Amino acid sequence: MTKPNPLPCADFTGKKVVVTGAAGVVGRWICEAFDAAGATLLLSDRDSGMMTELAATLSRPALTHATELTDADSIAQLVDMVGQEWGAADVLVNNAAVYPSAFLLDVDAAEWDRIFDINLRAPFLLTRAIATQMVHQQVKGNIVMISSGASRKMRTTAAPYSISKSALDRLTKGFAVELAEYGIRCNAVEPGFAAGSKASPLSDKHVQATTAAIPLGRASRYEDATSAILFLASEFANYITGATLSVDGGNSAGTILVHQDKKKAL
């Protein structure tokens, strides 16, 4: 069933949108929102089966690419597909991320590298390449980074994730400043807590405790972050760049404890 446009005033008819991590919980919502707003999509995710399933539910044909974001060659293939099919995208949403739960003392170098490859290096490589296509095609496009309130509030057993998102915020501002002369805007959205990720699964106790601690009393819904993403990528935000919009029910505003199954390091 096609979902409604979460921001009815935003019309993306004829616009071409790339979304990474498309098969995840938030990624799927983002794709459905842009589809409802009239956009044509290129879905990127390592799970080709889930992407095919998602593409079949959209109201218009979508491109798909099984991308391994830890592999620069795979990222380059995704970029080549954009160039061959469209010339340039109008919107890139860097949504894909991993959220492993582990104490810093337990994280080995390989896991650290994997987190930063997906959460930071991939958005850098994709934004650099997609923005270059936009410049060459004279497209005044939009980049939206999916960040997290964890970028401003360190969390026990999630420090690598928090650090990667802090760096992503600085990357957002760096691209915003350097792409402004080309009319390309770059902003970030911090979605609220949404359970169900297969890439970074959480226990039922973690989900229940985290949801109960959110100031506005509930987990994130389809219309929450997606309306903010559509807004920032639309003409209504044409004087906004380098900004980060938190849409998390107040979860990043306080010092709320998050349940952890593992209580001690090592």
N, C-alpha and C positions, 0 to 999 in steps of 0.2 A: 504494500500500500504506500503510495506516494505521500510523503510528509508535507505539511504546509510550509510556505515561506515564513521563516521566523521574523523577518523584517520586511513586511509587504511593500514598503516604499523603495526598497532597493531592487533594481532591475538589472540583471546580468545577461539579458538576452544577447546572444552573439558573442559573449565573452568566453575566453578559453582559460580554464583553471586547472592547475596541477596541484594535487594533494598527496603528500607522502603519508605513510602509515594509514592508508585509506581504509583498510579492513578492520582497524581497531575500533573501540567504542566511540571515542571522540572523532576519529577520522571518518567513520561512517556517518556520524551526524553532520560533519562539515560537508561531506559530499552530497548528502541528501538536501542540505540547506541551499547549496549553490545550484543543485539541480532544480529545486523548487523555484529558485529565483531566475531560471532561464539559461543558466550557463551550460557549456559543453565541457566535459571533464576528462582528464587523464588521471586515472587511479594508479598510484604507486604503492606497492607493498610487497613484502617477501612471500606472502601467502597468496599464491595465484588462485587457489580454490575459493577462498573467501572473497577475493576481488571479483571473480566471475559471478559469484552469487550476488554481490552488491550491485554490479553493473546491470544485472538482469532486472533489478527492482527500480532502476532509474527511468525517467520519462523519455530520455533520448539516448542514442548510442554513446558509449563512453570508450575511450582508449584505456588499455591496461598495460602495465609494465611490472614484471616481477623483479623488484630492485633489491639488491643486497647492499645496504647503506654502509657497510664496513669495507666495501670493495669499490675503489675509485673507478675501475673499468665499468662496473655495473651502473654507477652514477652517470658516467659519460654516455653510456648507451641510452639511458633515460633522456638525457639532454638532447642527444641526436634524434630521438623519436620526436621530441617537441619541435625541433628545427625542421625535420622532414615533413611532419604532418601540419604544422601551424606556422612555421617561420619563427614565431615567438608566442609565448603565453601572455595573457593579460594579468593573471594572478598566480602567484606561487604561495602555497600554504605549507610551510615546513612543520608538519605535525608529528612525524614519527619520533619516538623516544622510547627508552627503556628505563625502568624504575626498579632496579634490583635492591633488595633489602639485605644489608650486611654492614657490620661495623668496619670502620676503616682498618682496624688491625687484622681483619679477616679478608680484606680485598687484595687479591694478587695483581700483579702488573697487567696481566692479560685481560682481566675483567675491567680494570681501570681504563685500559685502552679501548675496550669494546664500548663502554659507556660513553666515552668522549668521542669516539668515532661516529656513533649514531646520533648523540645529542648535540654535538657541536661541530665536528669536522664535516659531516654530511650537509648540514644547513649552510655552512660556509661554501663548500664546493658547489652545491646546487644554486645558491643565491648568486654567486659569482658568475656561473655559466648562464643561468636563465636571465639574469639582469643584462648580461652582455648581448644576448639575443634581442632583448627588448630595445637596447640602445641601437643596435644595428637595424632593427625594423622600425625604429622611431615610435615604439609603443610606450606610452606613459603608464606603466604598469604598477602593480602593487605586490609587495612581499609581506606576508604575515607569518611571524614566528609564533609557534605555540610554546609559551614559557610556563612558568609555575610560580605560585607564591612561595615555593621552597627556595627560590632564588634570593629571597630576603629574610627567610626564617630557617635557620639550620635545623635539621631534624636528625635525631639519633637513628642510626642505621641507614640513613639516606644521604649522608654527606656527599658522596660522589655525585649523586643526582643533583643535589642542591648546588654544588659548585659548578656543574656543567650548565645549569640553568642561569646561574649568575653570569657566567661567561657569555651565554646566549643573549642575555639582555644587553651586554656591552657590544656584542656583534651586531645586534639590531640597530643600536645607535650609530655604530661605525658605518654600516651600510646606508643608514638614513642620511647621514651627512654627505657621504661621497656620491650617492645616487641622486641627490636633490637636483643637481644641475641638469639632469636628464629628464626631470619630471617623474621620476620613479620614487614612490614612497615605501618606507619600510617601518612596520610597527609590530608590536607583540601583544598577544592576549594570554592571560593566565586563567585557564578554565578551572572550574571547581572540581571537587572530588567526584569521580565517576568510576565505579567498580566494574569488573568484568574483563579486564585486559588479559589476553592469553600470553602476550610477550612478557608481562610483568605481573604474574598472578599474585593475589593477596588472599590471606586466610579469611574465613567468615568472621572471626573475632576481630581482625584488623578492620574489616569493612564496617562492622557494626559500631565499634568504638570510634572510628574516625567520623562516621556520619553523625553520630550522637553529639560529637563535640563541635560541629559546625554551627556558628552563631545563628544563622537563619534557619537551622533545624532540619535541613534536608540535603541530599546529594544533588549533584548537577543534573539538569535535564537537557533534552535536545535543544530547546529554544534559548537556553542561557548564553553560553559562549558563542553559539553560532550567530546570534543576532549581532554580537559585538564584532565578530570576524567579518560579517557582511558589511557592517557599517564602516569599518576601517578600510575595506577594499573598495568602497563605493565613492561616488562623487560627493557624498555628503561629508566626507572626511578629507576633502582635498587640501586642507591646510593643516593636516595632522601628519607628522612623520617623526620617527624616533620615540614614539610614545609606547607605554605599556599599560594596558587596561586589564585590571583584575576583576574577574567575574566568578568569584568563588564563595559567595555567601558569607563573606567576612572571615573566612578561615585563615587568611594570611595576616589579618589585622591584629590578632592577639597571640598569646603564648599558650596555645592549646596543646595538651599532650596527645600524642598519637600512640595507639596501642602497638606494641611490638611483641611478637611471639618469642623472640630470643631476647633474653634480658641482660646477658653479659657477653662481652667479647671473648674471643679465643675459646 
